Amino acid sequence: MAAVQVSEAEKVYIIHGVRDDLRLDGRGCEDYRHMEIETDVVSNTDGSAKISLGHTDVLVGVKAEIGKPKAMVPDEGYLEFFVDCSANATPEFEGRGGEELGVELSNTLCKVFNNRHSVDLRSLCICPGENCWVLYVDVLLLQCDGNLFDAISIAIKAALFNTRIPKVHISEDEEGVKEIELSDDPYDCMRLNVENVPCIVTLCKIGHRHVVDATLQEKACSVASLLISVTHRGTVTCVRKMGGGSLDPESIFEMTEAGKRVGKALHVPLMELLQKEESLGKKRQKVGFLG
Amino acid sequence: MLKSKTFVKKTRAGGVLKIVREHYLRDDICCGSEVCKERKDEAPVLQEDACIESNLCSYPHYLIPDTNVVLHQIDILEDPLIRNVIILQTVLQEVRHRSAPAYKRIKDAIHEKEKHFYTFTNEHHRETFIEREPGESANDRNDRAIRVAAKWYADHLAKKTNGGSLKVVLLTDDRANKEKAEQYGLIVYRCEEYIKSLIGNPELVDRLALQPDDQNEITDSKLLFPEHLPLSRIQSGIKNGVLLQGTFHANRDNYLEGTVFINREGEDINEVLLQGLQNLNRAVHQDVVAVELFPKERWVAPSSVVLQDDSPNDEDAEEDETENKLCSCRTHYSNNVLYPTGRVVGIIKRNWRPYCGMLSQSMIKEVTGFNYKVNKVFFLHKKQTNIYIHVKKLRHPIKFHGVLYQDFNAYNLLLIFSQRIDMVPELLSSNLCSLRSNVERLAFSCIWEMNHNAEIIKTHFTKSVINSKASLTYAEAQMRIDDTTMNDDITKSLRGLNRLAKILKGRRTEKGALTLSSPEVRFHMDSETHDPIDLQTKELKETNSMVEEFMLLANISVAQKIYDEFSECALLRKHPSPPPSNYDILIKAAKSRLDSAKALADSLNNATVENFPYFNTLLRILATRCMMQAVYFCSGMDSDFHHYGLASPIYTHFTSPIRRYADIIVHRLLAVAINADSTYPELMDKHKQSSLCNNLNYRHKMAQYAQRASVAFHTQLFFKNKGIINEEGFILFVRKNAIIILIPKFGMEGAVFFDNKDKPSPRLIFDSEGPTLKVEQHTFRMFDKVKVTISLDASNIQHQRIRMALIEPVIPGVSVPVPESEPEAKKPKLDC
């Protein structure tokens, strides 16, 4: 991951700040930076969202394609993730530099989102054992300024909310040859239920405390961080420890509790925002990438 | 301004693709009218003074037709009278999508300068472009686009002419669209309404396409036939063996029936019988179709079904029967083998061909295509004028090379009654190739040296020049033989030949040659009108038999010769022995025992009944029906050469090269055999020879059909003139619901049906063993003598037919009273 050089003095300054619940940019330990979300930004996807969190910019597109369900779960569709670390985000990603990070991110995202508790995978089934919808979730990192997981997860939730899958119905002739027929009306489409889609909250252990939404500098001061995915009800669906340092059980407990609290609080304004944007319909002035 | 158009599409691989197109809107699109002075890059198309006299629109106006009007009333739009029409891009695109011919026609109209048709690209005009709304179908969206564009035009023109009189008129036949347009404040008419309002141009109304009321449209259409399957389904069906592919052959006697010949290797079933219009499912003769087999239970067991005779009278049943009953009609099969049945599920390749027909008003409810084959090629019976007193047979071989030769690869001798169409040019056929008295002619001769017992000592074939001493008709020759006073050379040689012929015939009969009978009928034609005046059965004289005998001998000799010379590629003719089951009906009729042709011939000769001279003829007619068809074949492709009817081990056709193509081939072979000519590759290729034989057999069969049809036609003409005739006849066959009656005098057959649709059917008891049919109290047996009345039923102009009704025996409720016979109708007289 992109790293910044932080001097010892700076580190001490940051750690001391965090201890007093005051961070470099004036936030408290459990505060997020300013966040902007826009959905339906890429017209040739089935659902898309762009998020900027501080200086972190992430674009997520969802494409629905018809595929074959996995043999273990014939009546479910599935999601596939691909994270593209653009060299725009940081020069380190140039060439194959971002590949490792991309794979790591997409594996984590797959664990968090591709299960029936997060997304109603059954609604993606077209014909059990034969056809299902496969949602290809493409994540494009436009700019990295820390806390990628949180930004990506929020963008994915927004993009899934925005996703419209064309309605199909299966017609079967006497011989049992099934044919997929598309609805002729472009407005006739299926929406996903994103109620249970979790958001990831990453908590960084700095000194004896932990912060959410760490910037790159703060990150440099942290030895270990905990990634917690939380649903709107506060249910933790996934926890993952990252970084080289160690965490004592007590602080893990504390961090989980904080993560739940922050995550729960994050869902409410996000959904409100998405609903509001949706209600604007076509009148909404699109911002896009130049805004 | 940029908009994007989004739609989802299914890809060929089965995926779903979302396609997004950029769509640019402009504000500089010209309205195309002369009144609009803005921007004149191109000359305006629409005239300022767009006047057409109309009751509805007295003001100058432009027309805007909607898609359906363009599609259905293109005839109107093409009329030079209709000018100043705005074709919207929406309309044009829809037309293009739905009908390529209509699109081409409207495009042509647009290009025509005098028509003043203007294409307005409303989809790219900033003010007329609309986006599809949620819940709106594509059609509704297009209709709305048309209304919006029309409205824009109306406003635009009003503005440009400062509220002047120039208007736009929207034409639509869609009721909902019309209502919405009216609410929207547009001038809108139905196409019909508008056209009818045009003063002084009533002819335009004739060009209006009939518009079905859009609400009745769906309810009215009943599914007449099961839908054909899509090609992909057919292909997969054939692949996995559910369906069979084959060539459909309509049964030419029964339009409700056909056969599909499965032309696939290793298939147990090679023939599928189709019965009933539903199962034929619009297949036309020679189409390549896909058929689905019925389960074995539905395969036809002929004994259990209504037998519909396979002679032309089953047309009788055509309209009389209800649809359901039609499906159960079966042709008579003489053995008890179950035939696989099935139904046509799709047509793989249509056999497109021109049809001719006539339309009569609602006589036939649904015209679906003609199942009958149209047979045109015919095969001639010899004209009686030339006979050959020379036994030697004859003719300079006709030889064609190059292109001309190709054309002759089929029969084309056509004769329908007194008219004939020759296979070879007339100069050849009736002059150069005919032996005339005292004229030298080139010939191909077969010369036998015989002793007095007509045993052949030596046979010799040669090309020759013949100077015939006399040219006689059969009758003249017969007279000379019979007239004891004549003792000139010709008569003497005739008598000599006749004696030899009798010996030959005796010997042939000894071997088991059959003399079969068919009621041959000849019409006397009115020379002016070509209407048949009278008909008579053909009479055979001794001289006929004499000439026939020597011809047979020539054919046999030649057959032997060419086979000896070319064992692989000789063109021969065979007549297979009929399978014993074919005789069932005859045995039942005569209880005669038959195992060989000889036995058959003998028993036929012996089968006479006191006081019933016609009995023997009847038996022979029946026997003929049992026979197989004689066919040409190539000696290299077959092993059985036997000619059953003539009881000859080998046979060919040699004697009539001017009217049979087979004879020409045989001539060529013989010429090569005697070193009189050189050969050519096709002649020696047994596969080509074999396919030629197949073609000959096919043509021959078609010719026979045509001949029968011609006889039937002239029989009808004859009875048309005669009115109602009472005649005696014999029962030829007994069927479940009818008896087939042969009228010896006219040589015709007809059926008397006992089940009638308007009357309750009489009690019918059918015994297939007899076979007998008991109608009320009377039992009909085969060969019973009955009296019938014959008339022409012209109630249906398309299916005129001879109708027979029973007079005697009198069965109450079945037979008809003796009608007033017309004076000229002679009393039945049987000459057997």
Contacts between the chains, C-beta under 8 A, distances in Angstrom:
chain1	res1	chain2	res2	distance
A	43	B	4	5.4
A	43	B	6	6.6
A	43	B	20	4.8
A	44	B	18	6.1
A	44	B	19	7.7
A	44	B	20	4.3
A	45	B	18	7.6
A	46	B	18	6.2
A	63	B	18	7.8
A	64	B	16	7.3
A	65	B	15	5.8
A	65	B	16	6.8
A	66	B	14	6.4
A	66	B	15	5.5
A	66	B	16	5.7
A	166	B	8	4.5
A	166	B	16	5.9
A	166	B	18	7.6
A	168	B	16	7.2
A	173	B	233	6.9
A	175	B	233	7.0
A	175	B	236	7.7
A	175	B	237	7.4
A	175	B	242	7.4
A	177	B	233	7.2
A	177	B	236	7.3
A	180	B	10	7.1
A	180	B	14	6.5
A	180	B	16	7.9
A	182	B	8	5.9
A	182	B	9	7.6
A	182	B	10	5.2
A	182	B	16	6.3
A	184	B	137	7.2
A	184	B	138	6.1
A	185	B	132	8.0
A	185	B	134	7.9
A	185	B	135	7.3
A	185	B	136	7.6
A	185	B	137	6.7
A	185	B	138	7.8
A	186	B	6	5.9
A	186	B	7	5.6
A	186	B	8	6.4
A	186	B	132	6.8
A	187	B	132	7.6
A	187	B	133	7.7
A	187	B	134	3.9
A	187	B	135	6.5
A	187	B	136	8.0
